[in-house]
Amino acid sequence: HSQYPHEAQTSNGEMSVAFGIYIGCSSCCIAVNKDGKFEVVANAAGDRVTPAVVAFHDMEVVSGLSAKQGIIRHGASTVLNVLRVVGTVEDEGVCPSSMSCRPNWESGQPRYAVQRGEKTVQVSADEVLAHIFSLLKEIASAHTSEPELPVVITVPAWSSEGTIAAVKKAANKAAFTVLTTVTQPAAAVLAYGLLNDNKHIIQVVVLHCGGTTVVGSVVEVAGGMLTLKESITSSAVAGDALTDVLVQHFATEFYKKYKGDPLENRRSRRKLYNAAENCKHVLSTMGTAQVYVESLWEGVDFSTTLSRARFDGIVSATLAAFLQPAKEAVHRSGLAMNQIQKVVLTGGSAKIPRLQQLVGEAFPQAEFLCSVPPDEVLAAGASTEAAQLLGQQSHTPASSSMVPALATSVFCMVLGSENSVCVFSRGTPTHSRQSLNLPLPSPIPNCCSIVIYEAEEAANDPHDDAILVQVNVTSLTSNSKLLKMDFHLKSDGSLHVALQEPEAKINRAFIIEAGRS
């Protein structure tokens, strides 16, 4: 990634538009990138996040919010969590047992049996996914007059090649031009521009708290490149688990009042589930939530109030388990919790204030990045990548590529001074350039020595084995203030250095061969 993204222009000179899509098991979101700035765009209902739900009615197919709202009446023909099964060839046991419309793999690929009028129709998971992308295409079309809709799609870290291929196919079917896909941890890093820092090595934890999964990832950012060091996925707890805990709480409260069990039939259970989910969302931003369900059981209405403090107490044990995948990912990466420098939360469940507090306590040394709403940050990061790819003169989509990179960081210093400057951090790819201005010590000496060395971190007195080159600079004048140095890391691993001091008319160039590093 270039440090300064190119701005993409159309043939008539106008800024072109790039899109980023987050598609998850429970919801989806689309961001538009214009003039180098991203904006998450709202659907027709004014919501910036859209349920990834598709319902097959007698005469029409309904997607998004209206499909989710009709799930009580049309549960048997409403498809949820399609991303978990798309691209699979057999039942992997990832579908909740409570789902009314469950997939089957009789033909070797996932299909859903849905009732349409008098007939039962088999609908493929790919077709369901295409309906979700068609809805996103409608939202995107309102923000550009261009016929082409270039997009980068963010996919979960657990995605198989089959899942990614199915996602691309569904997006292309909906008339998007897919530039590439990026993993969710990469999109989170892109959204906050962390790749623009090519002088430091940054350890980042990305904790994705979705509706059906929690994914903890450790990402290392170095030299403008990111490396996904570890990723742990858990389906044991997620946003749905929080809703289930609330459902049990409300059902118990209802039973105490009316001696009736609203969980004894599917319809009343779904009503209570929807109310609990809405309550959870309200308490992400408000101190209290009003809960009202009309005719919940035997014609009896249910009404109650829940405070955020009470909610925190009810779900405390479940929330604590959300951190486990992140902690395990850090441990498997060979890092300690206090070595993590930045934490990014993504996913709708990450909006819960108590969860944010727990994450802050778990990573006390880390900077908590939360200026972009957690349920929008992945689409924003994907749109940033799309804008960068559009800005490149020619882009050949590739799933991945191997790039030679530095094994150890390279530093530069004026011998005798105590200030080392990082030229390239570990992981910097070849073909990288860097320019530095090194201030000369005061008073200005007649001569000085420049040392370029490699090390894991800056050193005042680098070891002889670490020094790549020592250059003596003579004939400095009293007007000399600083040395201008340009570095170019070539594809063969050699480092080309140019050194200038205009006042004394010093102009030197030298090459450090690749054998040393």
Secondary structure as GFF3:
##gff-version 3
##sequence-region A 1 517
A	DSSP	beta_strand	18	23	.	.	.	ID=ss1
A	DSSP	beta_strand	27	34	.	.	.	ID=ss2
A	DSSP	beta_strand	37	40	.	.	.	ID=ss3
A	DSSP	beta_strand	50	51	.	.	.	ID=ss4
A	DSSP	beta_strand	54	56	.	.	.	ID=ss5
A	DSSP	beta_strand	61	63	.	.	.	ID=ss6
A	DSSP	alpha_helix	65	69	.	.	.	ID=ss7
A	DSSP	alpha_helix	71	74	.	.	.	ID=ss8
A	DSSP	three_ten_helix	75	77	.	.	.	ID=ss9
A	DSSP	beta_strand	78	79	.	.	.	ID=ss10
A	DSSP	three_ten_helix	82	84	.	.	.	ID=ss11
A	DSSP	beta_strand	103	104	.	.	.	ID=ss12
A	DSSP	beta_strand	111	116	.	.	.	ID=ss13
A	DSSP	beta_strand	119	124	.	.	.	ID=ss14
A	DSSP	alpha_helix	125	141	.	.	.	ID=ss15
A	DSSP	beta_strand	150	155	.	.	.	ID=ss16
A	DSSP	alpha_helix	161	173	.	.	.	ID=ss17
A	DSSP	beta_strand	177	183	.	.	.	ID=ss18
A	DSSP	alpha_helix	184	191	.	.	.	ID=ss19
A	DSSP	three_ten_helix	194	196	.	.	.	ID=ss20
A	DSSP	beta_strand	202	209	.	.	.	ID=ss21
A	DSSP	beta_strand	214	222	.	.	.	ID=ss22
A	DSSP	beta_strand	225	234	.	.	.	ID=ss23
A	DSSP	alpha_helix	239	258	.	.	.	ID=ss24
A	DSSP	alpha_helix	266	282	.	.	.	ID=ss25
A	DSSP	beta_strand	288	297	.	.	.	ID=ss26
A	DSSP	beta_strand	300	307	.	.	.	ID=ss27
A	DSSP	alpha_helix	308	322	.	.	.	ID=ss28
A	DSSP	alpha_helix	324	332	.	.	.	ID=ss29
A	DSSP	three_ten_helix	337	339	.	.	.	ID=ss30
A	DSSP	beta_strand	342	346	.	.	.	ID=ss31
A	DSSP	three_ten_helix	348	351	.	.	.	ID=ss32
A	DSSP	alpha_helix	353	362	.	.	.	ID=ss33
A	DSSP	beta_strand	367	369	.	.	.	ID=ss34
A	DSSP	alpha_helix	377	391	.	.	.	ID=ss35
A	DSSP	beta_strand	409	414	.	.	.	ID=ss36
A	DSSP	beta_strand	421	424	.	.	.	ID=ss37
A	DSSP	beta_strand	432	439	.	.	.	ID=ss38
A	DSSP	beta_strand	448	455	.	.	.	ID=ss39
A	DSSP	three_ten_helix	464	466	.	.	.	ID=ss40
A	DSSP	beta_strand	467	473	.	.	.	ID=ss41
A	DSSP	beta_strand	482	489	.	.	.	ID=ss42
A	DSSP	beta_strand	495	501	.	.	.	ID=ss43
A	DSSP	beta_strand	506	512	.	.	.	ID=ss44
A	DSSP	three_ten_helix	514	516	.	.	.	ID=ss45
###
